[in-house]
């Protein structure tokens, strides 16, 4: 069986060759202008770690580090955790495009003595190059052991942070990418409709986690960040991770649900709604309505060139005017192969809003009685927000 047909048989959705070529060409053009000879990329998960996926269309998984050497004028080299030669290197050759050399070595962070095994392979590949300039993409993902070994042994190389250079390209979605993001948002709408049939008294929160994850996986999702929060009537339905999922749902409860899954393409979306088992409390209805109004302020300001810091200030000014606490967390952000991608709407972000970004907006209106929360993804067009990528109606859902 050919490598192409094996990839089609095994991988549900692959990005097109043309899209990969577009990304590589865009990066290499900037590398040329910045006099960069190589990029080094390292990720270990595909929740927050989408650079490897963006360059190779293969995700890094389960905290096993994956390193990509991206040359300005040649095919990539990948370093994956796996068997030593003469065994075939991970992942299979048919799963990668644009890769000239695959290397495997047992890189397992829990085994401290392996912590520089991948760095040793990078040095072996680049030592003969001599004097060169290397850009590190996402230094926050690169382990200390890796960085120390590479910089100490590639003594003729100079190293720079190339993250901004790649981010500026990565955050602008092509038509193909945006179509795949629309699909995951439609899948999340479907998963929410399904969740409404599974939330009932007597079940535990973790059972709802499991149901939603299973539903997403039947639609091809590979990763699912699901958060739920059940609470008695009159108390805020604060969302929690699975570790806190033992509470038994009761009649009259408020139930807040967040579905932040990726699709079979690897792209993420973000949907949240509140459900009540019985008539919703007035405070909850009011706070959700205010959350929708506050969200609209952000959406109206989300035009190309807009400063996320100014939108942050406007969001908090609106919350204060309505008599509720200001946000202290990121309340809007881009999404792509990372579930949180730039730009982030806070006071530290330097990237401006631009056309063809995929941005999730989720303001929170909090009180001692309720949490008003909405979240969807939006596509920014040339003149501002042009499309909500979810179809689930903004309201409190009563069962």
C-alpha positions in Angstrom: 0.0 0.0 0.0 1.4 3.5 -0.9 2.3 6.0 1.8 -0.4 8.4 0.4 -3.2 5.9 0.6 -2.1 4.7 4.1 -2.3 8.3 5.4 -5.8 8.7 3.9 -6.8 5.4 5.5 -5.5 6.3 9.0 -5.9 10.1 9.3 -9.5 11.4 9.3 -8.6 15.0 8.2 -5.3 16.2 6.8 -4.5 19.8 5.9 -3.9 20.1 2.1 -0.4 20.0 0.6 -1.1 23.5 -0.8 -1.9 24.9 2.7 1.3 23.4 4.2 3.3 24.9 1.3 1.7 28.3 1.9 2.8 28.2 5.5 6.3 27.1 4.7 6.8 29.7 2.0 5.5 32.5 4.2 7.9 31.5 7.0 10.9 31.1 4.7 10.3 34.5 3.1 10.5 36.1 6.6 13.5 33.9 7.5 15.3 35.2 4.5 14.6 38.9 5.4 15.7 38.3 9.0 18.8 36.3 8.0 17.7 33.2 9.8 19.1 29.9 8.7 17.1 27.5 10.9 14.1 27.5 13.2 13.8 25.1 16.1 10.3 24.3 17.3 9.5 22.1 20.3 6.1 21.1 21.7 4.9 18.3 23.9 1.1 18.6 23.9 -1.6 19.8 21.4 -3.7 21.7 23.9 -1.2 24.5 24.2 1.5 23.5 21.8 0.3 24.0 18.2 3.6 25.0 16.5 4.6 21.4 15.7 1.1 20.7 14.3 1.2 23.9 12.2 4.6 23.1 10.6 4.0 19.3 10.1 0.3 18.6 10.4 1.2 16.1 13.1 0.4 16.9 16.8 2.7 16.5 19.8 1.0 14.4 22.4 1.0 13.3 26.0 4.0 15.4 27.2 6.5 13.6 25.0 8.6 16.4 23.5 8.7 16.7 19.7 11.4 18.8 18.0 11.3 20.2 14.5 14.3 21.7 12.7 13.0 23.9 10.0 15.7 25.0 7.5 15.3 28.0 5.3 16.4 26.1 2.2 15.7 22.4 2.8 13.3 19.8 4.2 12.6 19.6 7.9 14.1 17.2 10.4 11.9 15.8 13.1 12.9 14.3 16.5 10.3 12.2 18.2 10.3 10.0 21.2 10.7 6.4 20.1 13.0 3.5 19.4 16.7 3.8 18.5 18.1 2.6 15.2 17.9 0.2 13.5 14.2 0.4 14.2 12.2 2.7 12.0 11.8 6.2 13.6 8.6 7.7 14.8 6.2 8.7 13.4 5.6 6.7 10.2 7.0 8.2 7.1 3.6 8.2 5.5 2.3 10.6 8.2 4.7 13.5 7.4 5.2 15.8 4.5 8.1 18.1 3.9 10.3 16.1 6.3 13.6 14.9 4.9 14.8 13.1 8.0 13.0 11.4 10.9 14.9 10.7 14.1 13.7 8.8 17.2 15.3 8.7 20.6 13.7 7.8 24.0 12.8 11.3 25.4 10.8 10.8 28.5 10.7 13.8 30.9 10.0 11.6 33.9 13.3 10.0 33.2 15.7 12.8 34.0 18.7 11.2 32.3 16.9 11.4 28.9 16.2 15.2 29.2 18.9 16.2 26.7 18.6 13.2 24.3 16.7 15.3 21.7 19.1 18.2 22.1 22.0 15.8 21.4 20.3 14.9 18.1 19.9 18.6 17.2 23.6 19.2 17.8 24.5 16.2 15.7 22.4 17.6 12.8 23.7 21.2 13.0 27.2 21.0 14.3 28.7 20.7 10.8 26.9 23.9 9.7 29.2 26.1 11.7 28.3 29.7 11.9 24.5 30.2 11.5 21.6 32.0 13.0 18.9 29.9 14.7 15.4 31.2 15.6 13.7 29.6 18.6 9.9 29.4 18.2 8.0 29.4 21.5 10.9 29.3 23.9 8.4 28.8 26.7 7.8 25.3 25.4 11.5 24.4 25.2 12.9 22.6 28.2 15.8 24.0 30.2 17.9 20.9 29.5 17.3 21.1 25.8 18.2 24.8 25.6 21.3 24.5 27.8 22.7 21.6 25.8 22.0 23.1 22.3 23.4 26.6 23.2 26.5 25.2 24.9 27.4 22.9 22.1 26.5 24.9 19.0 29.1 27.5 19.8 29.3 29.1 16.4 25.5 29.6 16.2 23.6 32.6 17.4 20.1 32.3 18.8 17.2 34.6 18.6 13.5 34.5 19.6 11.5 33.9 16.3 8.1 33.5 18.0 6.7 36.8 17.0 7.7 36.2 13.4 5.8 32.9 13.2 2.9 34.0 15.3 2.2 36.9 12.9 1.7 34.4 10.1 0.0 31.6 12.1 -2.8 33.7 13.6 -4.2 34.8 10.2 -6.4 31.9 9.0 -6.5 30.9 5.4 -9.9 30.1 3.8 -9.1 26.3 4.2 -8.2 26.8 7.9 -11.4 28.8 8.6 -13.6 26.2 7.0 -12.1 23.6 9.3 -12.7 25.9 12.3 -16.3 26.3 11.3 -16.7 22.5 11.3 -15.4 22.1 14.9 -17.7 24.9 16.0 -20.7 23.1 14.4 -19.5 19.9 16.1 -19.6 21.8 19.5 -23.1 22.9 18.8 -24.0 19.3 18.3 -22.2 18.3 21.4 -24.1 20.9 23.5 -27.4 19.7 22.1 -26.4 16.2 23.2 -25.4 17.4 26.6 -28.9 18.7 27.2 -30.1 15.1 27.0 -27.5 13.9 29.6 -27.8 16.4 32.4 -30.2 15.1 34.9 -30.6 14.7 38.7 -28.7 11.8 40.2 -25.8 11.8 37.8 -22.4 13.1 38.8 -20.6 15.9 37.1 -17.8 13.6 35.9 -20.4 11.5 34.0 -21.3 14.6 32.0 -17.6 15.1 31.3 -17.4 11.6 30.0 -20.6 11.9 27.9 -19.5 15.1 26.2 -16.0 13.8 25.5 -17.4 10.6 24.0 -19.7 12.6 21.8 -16.9 14.9 20.6 -14.7 11.9 19.8 -17.4 10.2 17.8 -17.2 13.3 15.5 -13.5 13.0 15.2 -12.2 15.2 18.0 -8.8 14.3 19.3 -8.7 16.5 22.4 -11.4 17.8 24.6 -11.1 20.4 27.4 -14.5 20.1 29.1 -15.4 22.1 32.2 -18.6 21.8 34.2 -20.0 23.3 37.3 -23.2 22.2 39.0 -24.4 24.2 42.0 -27.6 24.5 44.1 -30.1 27.1 43.1 -29.0 30.5 44.3 -25.3 29.7 44.2 -22.9 30.4 41.4 -22.3 27.6 39.0 -18.5 27.8 38.9 -16.8 25.5 36.4 -14.3 23.0 37.4 -12.0 20.4 35.9 -12.6 16.7 36.2 -10.7 16.4 39.5 -13.6 18.2 41.1 -16.3 16.3 39.3 -17.8 14.1 42.0 -20.8 16.3 42.9 -24.2 14.7 42.4 -26.6 16.8 40.3 -29.9 17.7 42.0 -33.2 19.1 41.0 -33.2 22.9 40.8 -29.4 23.0 40.2 -27.6 25.5 37.9 -25.2 23.8 35.5 -22.5 25.7 33.6 -20.9 23.9 30.7 -17.8 24.7 28.6 -16.8 22.6 25.6 -13.4 23.5 24.3 -12.5 20.7 21.9 -10.6 20.4 18.7 -11.9 18.8 15.6 -10.4 16.0 13.5 -8.4 18.8 11.8 -6.7 19.7 15.1 -8.3 23.2 15.2 -10.0 24.4 18.4 -13.3 26.2 19.1 -14.9 27.2 22.3 -18.6 27.1 23.4 -20.2 27.7 26.8 -23.7 28.0 28.1 -25.6 27.7 31.4 -28.4 25.2 32.0 -30.9 25.0 34.9 -32.8 22.0 36.1 -36.0 23.9 36.7 -36.9 27.5 36.4 -33.8 29.7 36.2 -33.2 32.2 39.0 -33.8 35.8 38.1 -30.2 36.7 39.1 -28.8 34.2 36.7 -31.0 35.3 33.8 -30.0 38.9 34.4 -26.3 38.2 34.6 -26.3 36.2 31.4 -28.2 39.0 29.7 -25.5 41.5 30.9 -22.7 39.1 29.8 -24.3 39.2 26.3 -24.3 43.0 26.4 -20.7 43.2 27.6 -19.7 40.7 24.9 -21.2 42.9 22.2 -19.0 45.8 23.3 -16.0 43.7 22.6 -17.4 42.5 19.3 -18.1 46.0 18.2 -14.6 47.0 18.9 -13.0 44.0 17.3 -11.9 45.6 14.1 -8.6 45.3 12.3 -6.0 47.4 14.1 -7.8 47.4 17.4 -5.7 47.2 20.5 -6.7 44.3 22.8 -5.6 46.4 25.8 -8.2 49.0 25.0 -10.9 46.4 24.6 -9.9 44.9 28.0 -10.4 48.3 29.5 -13.7 48.8 27.8 -14.9 45.4 29.0 -14.0 46.2 32.6 -15.5 49.6 32.4 -18.8 48.1 31.3 -18.8 45.5 34.1 -18.1 48.2 36.6 -21.0 50.3 35.2 -23.3 47.4 35.6 -22.2 47.0 39.2 -20.2 43.7 38.8 -16.5 42.9 39.5 -14.0 43.6 36.8 -12.3 40.7 34.9 -8.9 39.7 36.2 -8.4 36.8 33.6 -8.1 36.7 29.9 -11.7 37.0 28.6 -11.1 36.8 24.9 -8.3 35.2 22.8 -7.4 33.8 19.4 -7.7 30.1 18.7 -6.2 27.7 16.1 -4.1 24.6 16.8 -3.7 26.0 20.3 -6.8 26.4 22.5 -5.4 29.8 23.5 -3.6 31.6 20.7 -2.7 35.2 20.2 -4.0 37.8 20.4 -5.0 37.7 24.0 -7.2 40.4 25.3 -5.3 41.7 28.3 -2.9 44.6 29.1 0.2 42.8 28.0 -0.6 41.8 24.4 1.2 43.7 21.7 -0.4 42.1 18.7 -3.4 44.0 17.2 -6.6 42.5 15.9 -6.5 41.6 12.2 -8.8 40.3 9.5 -9.2 36.5 9.3 -8.5 35.9 12.9 -10.6 33.3 14.9 -11.3 34.8 18.3 -13.3 33.4 21.2 -15.0 35.9 23.5 -16.2 34.9 26.9 -16.9 37.6 29.4 -18.0 36.6 32.9 -20.5 38.5 35.1 -20.1 37.2 38.7 -22.0 37.6 41.9 -22.5 35.6 45.1 -25.7 34.2 43.5 -24.8 33.4 40.0 -22.3 33.4 37.2 -23.4 34.9 33.9 -21.2 33.4 31.1 -21.3 33.1 27.3 -18.7 32.0 24.9 -18.5 31.6 21.1 -16.0 32.0 18.3 -16.0 34.9 15.9 -14.3 35.5 12.6 -12.9 39.0 12.1 -13.3 40.4 8.6 -12.0 43.5 6.9 -14.3 45.9 8.6 -14.9 44.0 11.9 -16.6 40.9 13.2 -18.4 39.3 10.2 -19.5 35.9 11.5 -20.3 34.0 14.7 -19.0 30.5 14.1 -21.4 28.8 16.5 -25.2 28.6 16.1 -26.3 27.7 19.7 -28.6 30.4 20.9 -27.4 32.7 23.7 -29.7 32.1 26.6 -30.1 30.1 29.8 -31.4 26.6 28.9 -34.0 25.2 31.3 -34.6 21.4 31.5 
